[in-house]
Structure formats: structure tokens, C-alpha cells
């Protein structure tokens, strides 16, 4: 029997998975982080998608210590304007002492067999400064899929409160009226989303009638903000407090939690505007920043295609940007020639 055995994780593995996540993110290009509740790793999977699995590698000669894990979940996403089931390769963490090409190849072969059989591609991302991971995943070694570049993703964090000016959005943003959504808005929100979300590749579908459970855990209709121009719906954006099922903290050099309550994030998601209008984006974000100015949240977090013009709607706000390489992961033919050109969307709130 091989020393390192691959399998599917169960709830009893939560403490080891949490330990591995913390250990693997230290000393890398990404900010080190940890979950303050070990079982959050399983709680967050249902909001990531359906038919999810967490694949683990156990060291049988070290009391079953976990050497690596990867998670995969499926979502209904718009591809070339139509909905299809798309797998997402979400986490790939290897303990530093087990990082070698042989284990990497075996792990990805197992992921293919147990979670991606029959799929022509999955969606994934890697921090642009994580040279170790980028080099390993794109090495072409036996057993590895092809990590095919498909743009870059910007994860943006912004403070709450108000700042003067609106950048290039300017006067157009001030003409957008913003309010919280009501139950009576759901039909209009559904129609608006179906019209504009498919304009971006891989945009996950939303069903505003199912808020509060499963994939929409912790969400209610009042968590969404609507932007109107001359009385017509011109944009929508959701806010999401995920701390009931995902409590993530950045670490200092001693692997202790960073002090202070202001590391609490409020995620922005379901970001859709007509004609990808940066002025509507600016109006929605500024309204949300004002609404939560005196709250317990430390910052807003949103993810966009790094080339998305919606970012012009944020340029007047102080921000920190972390860029990741976005990939289509394929074991067979390159799917990119069959995809219409344009922007993509990766929902950071579900990563």
C-alpha cells in the first residue's frame, strides 16, 4: 500500500483541513489566513455549488495526517449566453513538506476520476504572485490537466463610509437612484438578471425566490440594492455577510489572529448593470458604503475581471487589489476556441 492515500473527506476531517489550510498559506505569496471554526470548510461548500466534494491525501505513516486537499463544486453558469453546469476547482492546498511532482500528478488524476469525469473544463484561479503554484500547475507533468489562461481576476477591498467625487462616473452616477430591494421587486430582478448576466462568460445563475437556504444561505431580499435611472431598473448588487458560515482571519507572522474586529468583510456579489455601466456601479457601491458606514464591518470585498470597465465606477474609492490568474482547467481539448470573446465573471463571494 502506498504511503500517501487519496480519498474523499468527511466531517471528521474538518480540524485537519483547517490546519492544512493555515499551514499551506503561510510563507507563500498570498496573505496567510485561517478559519476560526474548523467546520466552516464544510459549511461553505453548499454556497459554492452543488455535487461538491473535498478530495484529500492522507499520510498513512503519520497517523493519517492530511498532506493535501482540493475541493470541487458545480454551478449553473452562462456559457456563450446559455446556462450549463460548470465545475469549479476551488481550493488546492499542499502542505509544504509534501510538495512534489509525483503527489501533484496523482492528486489531479484522482480529482479527474472522482469529480470531473466527463467534463471538458473547470474554472479555477491562482494568485499571480504565487510562483510555486503557477509553476507546478502549468508544468505539464504526467497526470496534470492543462491550466489554460483565461484572463485575470481582481479581488478588490474598499473601506466603508463616504469619499468626495465620483471619478469618471461623475454626474451620471448621481442621476441613479438606489434603494434596497423588496419582495415585490423579485420578478423585475429575475428578468433584469437574465437579460444582462449572460453578457459575461461563466456568470453563475441566481434564483431570487430561493434566498436563505442552501446555495443562497444567509441571504434575504433586503440584502440586495437596486439602482434606477428615470424610474427604470438599471443595476443590482447583493451584499452578503458570510460570518455565520465562513469566518476567515488574516494572520500575523506568529500565526496568531490579527487583533481587532474590523477585519470583518461584507461581500458584494450578483453585480449586474445594464450595458456594463460604470456609473450605475459607482452609485450602487457608494449607496452600500454609506448604508454600512457605522456598522461592524471593516470593508467591502468584490471580484471582477481585471479588464472589466465596471472598475471605473470604483476608482474614486481607496482600494486594495489582489490579482489572480484565471484558468480553464482541461484534461482534453482546449475549450477556449469555442467560447465567445468578452469579459468573464468569477463570484468571489463563492470562492
Secondary structure, DSSP 4 states (H G I P E B T S, - for coil): --SEEEEE--GGGHHHHHHHHHHHHTTSSSPPEEESSTTHHHHTHHHH-EEEEEEEEEETTTTTEEEEEEEEEEEEEEETTEEEEEEEEEEEEE-GGG--HHHHHHHHHHHHHHH-TT-S-EEEEEETT-HHHHHHHTS--TT--EEEEEEEEEEEEE-SS--S--GGGHHHHHT-EEEE--GGGHHHHHHHHHHHGGGSBTEEP--TTSTBSGGGBT--GGGEEEEEETTEEEEEEEEE--TTT--EEEB-TTSPBPSSSTT-EEEEEEEEEGGG-HHHHHHHHHHHHHHTTTSS--EEEEEEETT-GGGGGGTTS-EEEEEEEEEEEESSS--GGGSPSS-B---GGG-
